[in-house]
């Protein structure tokens, strides 16, 4: 097992700033090259507090804040226009970053793209349901309408 420090949230493993033990191949081939983690060192321990401080600034602090953002998201109609073919099939797919930008453009709150959960790739025009996890205990379903540009 090798010790690593997570720099981003990895589902099933931990949050940014956590020190975890993983198999060496997983760390070497997946987590570290993609920037999700750094190798643990005594000097790296000092970086942990900085990573945790940045995480605290980004995240929604309390359950009340999460419920307030949930109420804002439920009142917003999100419409995303993109290029599509004659049959209604998209050129490419809609990413969580596209959805987060569309929520912001529709007048909703700023949502971190890592909080947007897409169950299956969105590759067609029409209405879709998207889950946004605001807090470990609070998730909201957002109605997304994809239209041709």
Residue frames as a rotation matrix with the C-alpha (Angstrom) as fourth column:
UNK 1
0.584 0.812 0.000 0.00
0.812 -0.584 0.000 0.00
0.000 0.000 -1.000 0.00
UNK 2
-0.597 -0.754 0.274 1.17
0.734 -0.651 -0.194 3.52
0.324 0.086 0.942 -0.66
UNK 3
-0.001 0.523 -0.852 0.17
0.762 -0.552 -0.339 6.65
-0.648 -0.649 -0.398 1.15
UNK 4
-0.554 -0.111 0.825 -1.14
0.699 -0.601 0.388 9.57
0.453 0.791 0.410 -0.87
UNK 5
-0.607 0.401 -0.686 -2.69
0.251 -0.722 -0.645 12.97
-0.754 -0.563 0.338 -0.20
UNK 6
-0.033 0.689 0.724 -5.88
0.992 0.111 -0.061 13.64
-0.123 0.716 -0.687 -2.16
UNK 7
-0.912 -0.274 -0.306 -6.01
0.229 -0.958 0.175 17.03
-0.341 0.090 0.936 -3.90
UNK 8
-0.548 0.819 -0.171 -9.56
-0.717 -0.356 0.599 16.55
0.430 0.451 0.782 -5.24
UNK 9
-0.024 0.638 0.770 -12.59
-0.767 0.483 -0.424 14.64
-0.642 -0.600 0.477 -4.05
UNK 10
-0.717 -0.143 -0.682 -12.55
-0.554 0.711 0.433 11.04
0.423 0.689 -0.589 -5.31
UNK 11
0.300 0.922 0.247 -15.83
-0.915 0.205 0.348 9.19
0.270 -0.330 0.905 -4.83
UNK 12
0.896 0.125 -0.426 -15.44
-0.026 0.973 0.231 6.09
0.443 -0.196 0.875 -2.72
UNK 13
0.095 -0.950 -0.299 -12.00
0.706 0.276 -0.653 7.17
0.702 -0.148 0.696 -1.51
UNK 14
-0.070 -0.116 -0.991 -12.15
0.909 -0.416 -0.016 10.53
-0.411 -0.902 0.135 0.24
UNK 15
0.912 0.405 0.061 -12.21
0.404 -0.868 -0.289 14.31
-0.064 0.289 -0.955 0.04
UNK 16
0.403 -0.782 0.476 -9.48
0.152 -0.455 -0.877 16.81
0.902 0.426 -0.064 -0.78
UNK 17
0.061 -0.506 0.860 -6.86
-0.832 -0.502 -0.236 16.94
0.551 -0.702 -0.452 1.96
UNK 18
0.832 0.261 0.489 -7.40
-0.502 0.730 0.465 13.38
-0.236 -0.632 0.738 3.15
UNK 19
-0.348 -0.924 -0.157 -4.41
-0.937 0.346 0.045 11.07
0.013 0.163 -0.987 3.57
UNK 20
0.697 0.667 0.264 -5.32
-0.639 0.744 -0.194 7.57
-0.326 -0.034 0.945 2.35
UNK 21
-0.464 -0.765 0.447 -3.65
-0.429 0.635 0.642 4.24
-0.775 0.106 -0.623 1.63
UNK 22
0.701 0.626 -0.341 -4.20
-0.609 0.277 -0.743 2.82
-0.371 0.729 0.576 -1.85
UNK 23
0.622 -0.486 0.614 -2.57
0.551 0.828 0.098 0.18
-0.556 0.278 0.783 -3.98
UNK 24
-0.233 -0.838 -0.494 0.62
0.172 -0.535 0.827 1.46
-0.957 0.107 0.269 -5.64
UNK 25
-0.735 -0.041 0.677 -0.65
0.666 0.145 0.732 0.92
-0.128 0.989 -0.079 -9.20
UNK 26
0.339 0.932 0.128 -3.85
0.933 -0.350 0.076 2.88
0.116 0.094 -0.989 -8.56
UNK 27
0.569 -0.204 -0.797 -1.85
0.272 -0.868 0.416 5.80
-0.776 -0.453 -0.438 -7.22
UNK 28
-0.415 -0.900 -0.129 0.88
0.114 -0.192 0.975 5.66
-0.902 0.390 0.182 -9.86
UNK 29
-0.827 0.036 0.561 -1.31
0.551 0.250 0.796 5.02
-0.111 0.968 -0.227 -12.92
UNK 30
-0.032 0.930 0.367 -4.55
0.857 -0.163 0.489 6.85
0.515 0.330 -0.791 -12.15
UNK 31
0.674 0.456 -0.582 -4.68
0.725 -0.562 0.399 9.24
-0.145 -0.690 -0.709 -9.21
UNK 32
0.043 -0.750 -0.660 -1.35
0.398 -0.593 0.700 11.05
-0.917 -0.293 0.273 -9.52
UNK 33
-0.773 -0.385 0.504 -1.26
0.602 -0.197 0.774 11.50
-0.198 0.902 0.384 -13.34
UNK 34
-0.081 0.844 0.530 -4.80
0.772 -0.283 0.570 12.95
0.631 0.455 -0.628 -13.35
UNK 35
-0.638 -0.287 0.714 -3.99
-0.097 -0.890 -0.445 15.37
0.764 -0.353 0.540 -10.54
UNK 36
0.495 0.867 -0.061 -6.36
-0.102 0.128 0.986 13.79
0.863 -0.482 0.152 -8.03
UNK 37
0.963 -0.205 -0.175 -3.54
0.228 0.271 0.935 13.11
-0.145 -0.941 0.307 -5.56
UNK 38
0.367 -0.929 0.051 0.10
-0.691 -0.309 -0.654 13.73
0.623 0.205 -0.755 -4.68
UNK 39
0.121 -0.419 -0.900 2.54
0.379 0.858 -0.348 11.32
0.917 -0.299 0.262 -3.10
UNK 40
0.969 0.245 0.000 2.70
0.076 -0.301 0.951 11.51
0.233 -0.922 -0.310 0.69
UNK 41
-0.114 -0.990 -0.083 5.87
0.537 0.009 -0.843 12.98
0.836 -0.141 0.531 2.16
UNK 42
-0.138 0.020 -0.990 6.66
0.959 -0.248 -0.139 14.70
-0.248 -0.969 0.015 5.44
UNK 43
-0.924 -0.215 -0.317 6.86
0.128 -0.954 0.272 17.97
-0.361 0.211 0.908 3.51
UNK 44
-0.698 0.713 0.070 3.56
0.097 -0.004 0.995 17.16
0.710 0.701 -0.066 1.84
UNK 45
-0.232 0.592 -0.772 1.89
0.964 0.244 -0.103 17.05
0.127 -0.768 -0.628 5.26
UNK 46
-0.660 -0.070 -0.748 2.23
0.319 -0.928 -0.194 20.84
-0.680 -0.367 0.635 5.32
UNK 47
-0.940 0.314 -0.136 0.27
-0.258 -0.387 0.885 21.09
0.225 0.867 0.445 2.06
UNK 48
-0.577 0.754 -0.315 -2.65
0.730 0.649 0.215 19.20
0.367 -0.106 -0.924 3.61
UNK 49
-0.273 0.485 -0.831 -3.80
0.668 -0.526 -0.527 22.20
-0.692 -0.699 -0.180 5.66
UNK 50
-0.719 -0.020 -0.695 -3.68
-0.382 -0.823 0.420 24.46
-0.580 0.567 0.584 2.59
UNK 51
-0.877 0.423 -0.227 -5.72
0.005 0.480 0.877 21.94
0.480 0.768 -0.423 0.57
UNK 52
-0.396 0.756 -0.522 -8.29
0.916 0.368 -0.161 21.64
0.070 -0.541 -0.838 3.37
UNK 53
-0.450 0.194 -0.871 -8.54
0.246 -0.911 -0.330 25.44
-0.858 -0.363 0.363 3.69
UNK 54
-0.868 0.116 -0.483 -9.23
-0.487 -0.394 0.779 25.75
-0.100 0.912 0.398 -0.07
UNK 55
-0.719 0.632 -0.288 -11.86
0.430 0.731 0.529 23.00
0.545 0.257 -0.798 0.21
UNK 56
-0.367 0.585 -0.724 -13.60
0.825 -0.155 -0.543 24.79
-0.430 -0.796 -0.426 3.10
UNK 57
-0.646 0.092 -0.758 -13.80
-0.230 -0.970 0.078 27.99
-0.728 0.224 0.647 1.04
UNK 58
-0.869 0.235 -0.436 -15.33
-0.424 0.103 0.900 26.18
0.256 0.967 0.010 -1.97
UNK 59
-0.706 0.585 -0.399 -17.83
0.512 0.811 0.284 23.97
0.490 -0.004 -0.872 -0.23
UNK 60
0.101 0.839 0.534 -21.22
-0.278 -0.492 0.825 24.81
0.955 -0.232 0.183 1.15
UNK 61
-0.658 -0.626 0.418 -20.67
-0.501 -0.051 -0.864 25.12
0.563 -0.778 -0.280 4.87
UNK 62
-0.797 0.387 0.463 -23.88
-0.352 0.324 -0.878 24.00
-0.490 -0.863 -0.122 6.50
UNK 63
-0.643 0.654 0.398 -27.10
0.725 0.688 0.040 22.18
-0.248 0.314 -0.917 5.92
UNK 64
0.262 0.750 -0.607 -29.02
0.433 -0.654 -0.621 25.49
-0.862 -0.100 -0.496 6.01
UNK 65
-0.243 -0.442 -0.863 -26.82
-0.591 -0.638 0.494 26.92
-0.770 0.630 -0.106 3.24
UNK 66
-0.974 -0.134 0.182 -27.34
0.034 0.708 0.705 23.77
-0.224 0.693 -0.685 1.19
UNK 67
-0.249 0.958 0.139 -31.11
0.858 0.285 -0.428 24.00
-0.450 0.013 -0.893 1.59
UNK 68
0.246 0.277 -0.929 -31.05
-0.056 -0.953 -0.299 27.68
-0.968 0.126 -0.219 0.55
UNK 69
-0.623 -0.534 -0.571 -29.08
-0.622 -0.104 0.776 26.81
-0.474 0.839 -0.267 -2.62
UNK 70
-0.831 0.385 0.401 -31.49
0.479 0.863 0.163 23.91
-0.284 0.328 -0.901 -3.23
UNK 71
0.160 0.938 -0.308 -34.44
0.572 -0.342 -0.745 26.32
-0.804 -0.057 -0.592 -3.15
UNK 72
0.019 -0.240 -0.971 -32.67
-0.566 -0.803 0.187 28.58
-0.824 0.546 -0.151 -5.65
UNK 73
-0.891 -0.444 -0.097 -31.92
-0.339 0.508 0.792 25.67
-0.302 0.738 -0.603 -7.98
UNK 74
-0.544 0.751 0.373 -35.50
0.688 0.654 -0.314 24.38
-0.480 0.086 -0.873 -7.89
UNK 75
0.370 0.738 -0.564 -36.81
0.273 -0.666 -0.694 27.75
-0.888 0.103 -0.448 -9.07
UNK 76
-0.229 -0.570 -0.789 -34.43
-0.635 -0.527 0.565 28.03
-0.738 0.630 -0.241 -12.05
UNK 77
0.856 0.409 0.315 -35.32
0.022 0.581 -0.813 26.79
-0.516 0.703 0.489 -15.55
UNK 78
-0.130 -0.987 -0.093 -32.08
-0.297 -0.051 0.954 25.63
-0.946 0.152 -0.286 -17.14
UNK 79
0.926 0.356 0.127 -31.89
0.045 0.229 -0.972 25.70
-0.375 0.906 0.196 -20.93
UNK 80
-0.079 -0.997 0.010 -28.77
-0.130 0.020 0.991 24.66
-0.988 0.077 -0.132 -22.80
UNK 81
0.886 0.348 -0.308 -28.39
-0.329 0.004 -0.944 25.21
-0.328 0.937 0.118 -26.54
UNK 82
-0.171 -0.936 0.306 -25.92
-0.296 0.345 0.891 23.13
-0.940 0.062 -0.336 -28.47
UNK 83
-0.361 -0.021 -0.933 -25.28
-0.932 -0.016 0.361 21.87
-0.023 1.000 -0.013 -31.98
UNK 84
-0.192 0.373 0.908 -27.36
-0.187 0.894 -0.407 18.90
-0.964 -0.248 -0.102 -33.08
UNK 85
-0.985 -0.139 0.105 -28.10
0.054 0.330 0.943 16.93
-0.165 0.934 -0.317 -36.20
UNK 86
-0.570 0.808 -0.153 -31.44
-0.627 -0.307 0.716 16.72
0.531 0.504 0.681 -38.04
UNK 87
-0.063 0.549 -0.833 -32.50
0.195 0.826 0.530 13.67
0.979 -0.129 -0.159 -36.03
UNK 88
0.766 0.372 0.524 -32.02
-0.363 -0.422 0.831 15.40
0.530 -0.827 -0.188 -32.66
UNK 89
0.698 -0.616 -0.365 -28.73
0.714 0.637 0.291 13.74
0.053 -0.464 0.884 -31.89
UNK 90
0.877 -0.392 -0.279 -26.01
-0.246 -0.864 0.439 15.99
-0.413 -0.316 -0.854 -30.45
UNK 91
0.546 -0.829 -0.120 -22.52
0.004 0.146 -0.989 16.44
0.838 0.540 0.083 -31.86
UNK 92
-0.682 -0.723 0.109 -20.67
-0.168 0.010 -0.986 15.18
0.712 -0.690 -0.128 -28.77
UNK 93
0.076 0.719 -0.691 -22.34
0.773 0.395 0.496 15.12
0.629 -0.572 -0.526 -25.37
UNK 94
0.532 0.199 0.823 -23.23
-0.289 -0.871 0.398 17.49
0.796 -0.450 -0.406 -22.56
UNK 95
-0.329 -0.751 -0.572 -20.62
0.453 0.406 -0.794 17.55
0.828 -0.520 0.207 -19.78
UNK 96
0.286 0.388 -0.876 -21.05
0.958 -0.110 0.264 18.47
0.006 -0.915 -0.404 -16.11
UNK 97
-0.645 -0.566 -0.513 -19.05
0.547 -0.811 0.208 21.65
-0.534 -0.146 0.833 -16.80
UNK 98
-0.822 0.428 0.376 -21.57
0.172 -0.443 0.880 22.63
0.543 0.788 0.291 -19.52
UNK 99
0.132 0.929 -0.346 -24.44
0.696 0.162 0.699 22.05
0.705 -0.333 -0.626 -17.08
UNK 100
-0.012 -0.215 -0.977 -22.78
0.921 -0.382 0.073 24.10
-0.389 -0.899 0.203 -14.32
UNK 101
-0.930 -0.352 -0.107 -22.24
0.271 -0.850 0.451 26.98
-0.250 0.391 0.886 -16.77
UNK 102
-0.542 0.801 0.254 -25.87
0.268 -0.122 0.956 26.75
0.797 0.586 -0.148 -17.96
UNK 103
0.231 0.589 -0.774 -27.14
0.941 0.068 0.332 26.91
0.248 -0.805 -0.539 -14.37
UNK 104
-0.390 -0.471 -0.791 -25.07
0.657 -0.745 0.119 30.04
-0.645 -0.473 0.600 -13.77
UNK 105
-0.986 -0.004 0.166 -26.24
0.135 -0.604 0.785 31.58
0.097 0.797 0.597 -17.07
UNK 106
-0.237 0.971 -0.008 -29.89
0.537 0.138 0.832 30.90
0.809 0.193 -0.555 -16.18
UNK 107
0.030 0.211 0.977 -29.52
-0.518 -0.833 0.196 33.04
0.855 -0.512 0.085 -13.07
UNK 108
0.867 0.270 -0.419 -28.91
0.148 0.663 0.734 30.22
0.476 -0.699 0.534 -10.63
UNK 109
0.762 -0.616 0.201 -26.17
-0.456 -0.288 0.842 29.93
-0.460 -0.733 -0.500 -8.03
UNK 110
0.058 -0.837 -0.544 -22.60
-0.919 0.168 -0.356 28.99
0.390 0.520 -0.760 -8.93
UNK 111
0.866 0.229 0.444 -22.36
-0.377 0.883 0.279 25.19
-0.328 -0.409 0.852 -8.79
UNK 112
-0.206 -0.976 0.076 -19.09
-0.761 0.209 0.615 23.28
-0.616 0.069 -0.785 -8.80
UNK 113
0.120 0.255 -0.960 -18.95
-0.918 0.397 -0.009 20.97
0.379 0.882 0.281 -11.84
UNK 114
-0.798 -0.462 -0.388 -17.76
-0.282 0.854 -0.437 18.13
0.533 -0.239 -0.812 -9.60
UNK 115
-0.747 0.594 0.297 -21.11
-0.290 0.110 -0.951 18.31
-0.598 -0.797 0.091 -7.77
UNK 116
0.106 0.782 -0.614 -23.14
-0.969 -0.057 -0.239 17.70
-0.222 0.620 0.753 -10.95
UNK 117
-0.584 -0.242 0.775 -23.99
-0.220 0.966 0.136 14.01
-0.782 -0.091 -0.617 -11.33
UNK 118
0.004 0.518 -0.855 -24.99
-1.000 -0.017 -0.015 12.79
-0.022 0.855 0.518 -14.80
UNK 119
0.269 0.159 0.950 -26.24
-0.436 0.899 -0.027 9.20
-0.859 -0.407 0.311 -14.70
UNK 120
0.233 -0.185 0.955 -25.87
0.782 0.619 -0.071 8.57
-0.578 0.763 0.289 -18.45
UNK 121
-0.797 -0.585 -0.149 -24.25
0.380 -0.678 0.629 10.73
-0.469 0.445 0.763 -21.15
UNK 122
0.268 0.881 -0.390 -26.65
0.152 -0.439 -0.886 13.30
-0.951 0.178 -0.252 -22.57
UNK 123
-0.786 -0.591 0.182 -26.57
0.206 0.028 0.978 12.93
-0.583 0.806 0.100 -26.35
UNK 124
-0.411 0.717 0.564 -30.09
0.859 0.096 0.504 13.91
0.307 0.691 -0.655 -27.41
UNK 125
-0.761 0.277 0.586 -32.25
-0.253 -0.959 0.125 17.01
0.597 -0.053 0.800 -27.48
UNK 126
0.175 0.942 -0.286 -35.13
0.175 0.257 0.951 17.35
0.969 -0.217 -0.120 -25.03
UNK 127
0.494 0.135 0.859 -35.73
-0.749 -0.436 0.499 17.39
0.442 -0.890 -0.115 -21.29
UNK 128
-0.010 -0.569 -0.822 -33.33
0.257 0.793 -0.553 15.62
0.966 -0.217 0.138 -18.92
UNK 129
0.949 0.253 0.188 -33.16
-0.135 -0.212 0.968 15.27
0.285 -0.944 -0.167 -15.13
UNK 130
0.006 -0.999 -0.037 -29.78
0.079 0.038 -0.996 16.06
0.997 0.003 0.079 -13.55
UNK 131
0.791 0.178 -0.585 -28.79
0.568 0.140 0.811 15.50
0.226 -0.974 0.010 -9.92
UNK 132
0.069 -0.760 0.646 -26.68
-0.171 -0.647 -0.743 18.09
0.983 -0.060 -0.175 -8.11
UNK 133
0.436 -0.013 -0.900 -25.21
0.794 0.477 0.378 17.00
0.424 -0.879 0.219 -4.77
UNK 134
0.475 -0.151 0.867 -24.85
-0.161 -0.983 -0.083 20.17
0.865 -0.100 -0.491 -2.71
UNK 135
-0.091 -0.367 0.926 -24.04
-0.991 -0.060 -0.121 18.59
0.099 -0.928 -0.359 0.65
UNK 136
-0.943 -0.286 -0.170 -23.62
-0.278 0.958 -0.068 14.98
0.182 -0.017 -0.983 1.81
UNK 137
-0.669 0.741 0.057 -27.24
0.427 0.445 -0.787 15.10
-0.609 -0.502 -0.614 3.00
UNK 138
0.235 0.767 -0.597 -28.74
-0.108 -0.590 -0.800 17.40
-0.966 0.252 -0.056 0.34
UNK 139
-0.831 -0.356 0.427 -29.21
0.388 0.180 0.904 16.66
-0.399 0.917 -0.012 -3.36
UNK 140
-0.017 0.826 -0.563 -31.50
-0.323 -0.537 -0.779 18.41
-0.946 0.169 0.276 -5.81
UNK 141
-0.203 0.065 0.977 -32.91
0.830 0.541 0.136 17.29
-0.520 0.838 -0.164 -9.16
UNK 142
-0.343 0.007 -0.939 -32.59
-0.299 -0.949 0.102 20.00
-0.891 0.316 0.327 -11.82
UNK 143
0.553 0.560 0.617 -34.65
0.497 0.372 -0.784 19.96
-0.668 0.740 -0.073 -15.03
UNK 144
-0.441 -0.760 -0.477 -32.38
-0.142 -0.466 0.873 20.57
-0.886 0.453 0.097 -18.00
UNK 145
0.729 0.642 0.238 -33.75
0.188 0.147 -0.971 21.30
-0.658 0.753 -0.014 -21.43
UNK 146
-0.454 -0.888 0.073 -31.34
0.214 -0.029 0.976 20.75
-0.865 0.459 0.203 -24.32
UNK 147
0.714 0.692 -0.105 -32.25
0.123 -0.272 -0.954 22.64
-0.689 0.669 -0.280 -27.49
UNK 148
0.224 -0.609 0.761 -30.60
0.969 0.223 -0.107 22.93
-0.104 0.762 0.640 -30.90
UNK 149
-0.180 -0.398 -0.900 -28.55
0.310 -0.891 0.332 26.06
-0.933 -0.219 0.284 -31.51
